[in-house]
Amino acid sequence: MDPYQNPDQQSDATIHAMVTRLEQRAQHPFFLRLIANYANQVRTDIPLHILDLGCGTGVVIRQFETRLHSESTLIGADISSRLLDAARTHSPGSRIHWEKLESAPLPYDASSFDVIVMHTLLSHVAEPEVLLREAHRTLKPGGSLIVFDADHASTTYGLPDYAKTRETDQKLVAAIATHPNICRQLPRLLKHTGFELERHSAEILSECGRGDFWLSSVKGFARLIPALGILPDKEGQAWVESMLSSHEAGTFFAAGSYYTFFASKR
Ligand SMILES: C[S@@+](CC[C@H](N)C(=O)[O-])C[C@H]1O[C@@H](n2cnc3c(N)ncnc32)[C@H](O)[C@@H]1O
């Protein structure tokens, strides 16, 4: 059901909701800080060959473009030509190379890249291990893999009733993430695919009272719930109304946690 597995097969309304959400969340200061936290740890004194795998509309590789050595080569690659079109539109004058991928194997030589970034990619692919093996093959020895993802399994939108909150959270998460618990799997998956886990960091993004970051997610769900049949119509409308009215009333609650893993190719 996860629409990010095959964006090009989605309706225009769903693609519009995806593009809007990806771009809006990347304007949020908290989310920008999470990207900056790892982007600032990449070397800027030498040119690098960097791949943003599953780049979507390009929000992450654009951040690298402003930071890296000017002779670096930047590639934003994705399976969705419609999201890549949005990436081009959002990056006028950029020197990023946008590349349309088929499913694995990746069309890159072994030991090509200094850095590969996967930003909220692995929670959406059917076989994360296959992409991790491909990342390992295409990284240079000593190269860095940065995996950033949501621990969707802990994302929650507060409703007055706890049982209803849990039930709805599970349905929403199941509809937009193929692997809601990918962060909990990554220490094992990285080891099995030949990576050395160097370090990780995690942060919780919570909003209490009024929403901002999570409200743009609610507005995305307002489009996705009927488009994907996530909840029965009336139930979906009631959930969206409850979120919007709690925001207006100053009683909104939503939270989720995000992890960044730094791994190196042995
Ligand atoms: C949640 S979006 C994240 C986009 C972007 N990294 C961001 O955070 O704004 C997931 C992206 O992964 C892409 N994707 C899904 N499966 C893929 C695959 N096997 N290889 C490359 N990209 C893939 C989707 O098309 C989508 O753009």
The ligand as an SDF file (V2000), in Angstrom:
LIG
                    3D

 27 29  0  0  0  0  0  0  0  0999 V2000
    9.6840    9.2730    1.6690 C   0  0  0  0  0  0  0  0  0  0  0  0
   10.3850    9.5900    0.1060 S   0  0  0  0  0  0  0  0  0  0  0  0
   11.8740   10.4430    0.5880 C   0  0  0  0  0  0  0  0  0  0  0  0
   12.3650   11.3990   -0.4510 C   0  0  0  0  0  0  0  0  0  0  0  0
   13.5390   12.2640   -0.0030 C   0  0  0  0  0  0  0  0  0  0  0  0
   14.6910   11.4530    0.3530 N   0  0  0  0  0  0  0  0  0  0  0  0
   13.1360   13.1440    1.1670 C   0  0  0  0  0  0  0  0  0  0  0  0
   13.3850   12.7760    2.3070 O   0  0  0  0  0  0  0  0  0  0  0  0
   12.5260   14.1970    0.9130 O   0  0  0  0  0  0  0  0  0  0  0  0
   11.0070    8.0160   -0.4510 C   0  0  0  0  0  0  0  0  0  0  0  0
   11.6210    8.0930   -1.8280 C   0  0  0  0  0  0  0  0  0  0  0  0
   12.2330    6.8460   -2.1530 O   0  0  0  0  0  0  0  0  0  0  0  0
   11.9990    6.5860   -3.5250 C   0  0  0  0  0  0  0  0  0  0  0  0
   12.2030    5.1450   -3.7510 N   0  0  0  0  0  0  0  0  0  0  0  0
   11.3920    4.1250   -3.4190 C   0  0  0  0  0  0  0  0  0  0  0  0
   11.9690    2.9510   -3.7550 N   0  0  0  0  0  0  0  0  0  0  0  0
   13.1770    3.2340   -4.2880 C   0  0  0  0  0  0  0  0  0  0  0  0
   14.2580    2.4520   -4.8150 C   0  0  0  0  0  0  0  0  0  0  0  0
   14.1980    1.1360   -4.8460 N   0  0  0  0  0  0  0  0  0  0  0  0
   15.3540    3.0880   -5.2670 N   0  0  0  0  0  0  0  0  0  0  0  0
   15.4240    4.4550   -5.2340 C   0  0  0  0  0  0  0  0  0  0  0  0
   14.4360    5.2380   -4.7590 N   0  0  0  0  0  0  0  0  0  0  0  0
   13.3330    4.6460   -4.2960 C   0  0  0  0  0  0  0  0  0  0  0  0
   10.6010    7.0970   -3.7650 C   0  0  0  0  0  0  0  0  0  0  0  0
   10.3330    7.3090   -5.1170 O   0  0  0  0  0  0  0  0  0  0  0  0
   10.6290    8.3820   -2.9340 C   0  0  0  0  0  0  0  0  0  0  0  0
   11.1140    9.4530   -3.6770 O   0  0  0  0  0  0  0  0  0  0  0  0
  1  2  1  0
  2  3  1  0
  2 10  1  0
  3  4  1  0
  4  5  1  0
  5  6  1  0
  5  7  1  0
  7  8  2  0
  7  9  1  0
 10 11  1  0
 11 12  1  0
 11 26  1  0
 12 13  1  0
 13 14  1  0
 13 24  1  0
 14 15  1  0
 14 23  1  0
 15 16  2  0
 16 17  1  0
 17 18  1  0
 17 23  2  0
 18 19  1  0
 18 20  2  0
 20 21  1  0
 21 22  2  0
 22 23  1  0
 24 25  1  0
 24 26  1  0
 26 27  1  0
M  CHG  2   2   1   9  -1
M  END
$$$$
